[in-house]
Amino acid sequence: MSDDGSQGGSDHTSDYNGEDEETEEGEEEGEEEEILNATIYNFPVEVIALERCTKTLDDLMVEDVLSDEEWEAALMQIVITLATY
């Protein structure tokens, strides 16, 4: 028994259960959750980005600039690149 007349562990257990009930009631009332921010250093990230390019393959197709041999070479490079990845 402690100085305040309560028994050691049983009082702590009842407080824990009371907190659970209050939390559940608070969630039902629509209270907002606390926002926690974290900073993680040296975390691996993969980024896919597009950039605005000029003289793209689309431009060459529309302008009909490439000869048949250049088309064969361009398409072969695309096929081989896709095959390796």
C-alpha positions in Angstrom: 0.0 0.0 0.0 1.3 3.5 -0.8 1.0 6.7 1.3 -2.2 7.8 -0.4 -4.0 4.5 0.5 -4.0 3.0 -3.0 -2.5 -0.2 -3.9 0.6 -0.2 -6.2 -0.2 -1.5 -9.7 -4.0 -1.6 -9.7 -4.4 2.2 -9.6 -2.1 2.6 -12.6 -4.1 0.0 -14.6 -7.4 1.8 -14.0 -5.8 5.1 -15.2 -4.7 3.4 -18.3 -8.1 2.0 -19.0 -9.7 5.4 -18.3 -7.3 7.1 -20.8 -8.4 4.5 -23.5 -12.0 5.3 -22.9 -11.4 9.1 -23.1 -9.4 8.6 -26.3 -12.2 6.6 -27.9 -14.8 9.2 -26.8 -12.6 12.0 -28.2 -12.3 10.3 -31.5 -16.0 9.9 -31.7 -16.5 13.6 -31.1 -14.4 14.4 -34.2 -11.4 15.9 -32.6 -8.4 16.4 -34.9 -5.4 14.2 -34.6 -2.1 15.7 -33.5 0.3 16.3 -36.5 3.8 15.0 -35.9 6.6 16.1 -38.3 9.8 14.1 -38.6 13.1 14.7 -40.4 14.8 11.7 -41.8 18.4 12.2 -43.1 20.0 10.1 -45.8 16.7 8.4 -46.9 16.9 6.9 -50.4 14.4 8.6 -52.8 13.6 7.9 -56.4 12.5 10.9 -58.5 11.0 10.9 -61.9 11.1 14.3 -63.6 10.2 15.7 -67.0 11.8 18.7 -68.5 10.8 20.8 -71.4 12.9 19.8 -74.3 13.3 21.1 -77.9 14.1 19.0 -80.9 12.4 15.9 -79.5 11.4 12.8 -81.4 7.9 14.1 -81.7 9.2 17.3 -83.3 11.3 15.3 -85.8 8.3 13.2 -86.7 6.0 16.3 -87.3 8.7 18.2 -89.2 9.6 15.0 -91.3 13.3 15.9 -90.9 14.8 12.4 -90.7 15.7 10.1 -93.6 14.7 6.4 -93.6 18.3 5.4 -92.5 18.2 7.9 -89.6 14.8 6.5 -88.6 16.1 3.0 -88.6 19.1 4.1 -86.4 16.9 6.1 -84.0 14.4 3.2 -83.6 17.2 0.7 -83.1 18.6 2.8 -80.3 15.2 3.0 -78.6 14.7 -0.7 -78.9 18.1 -1.6 -77.6 17.8 0.9 -74.7 14.4 -0.6 -73.7 15.7 -4.1 -74.0 18.6 -3.4 -71.6 16.3 -1.9 -68.9 
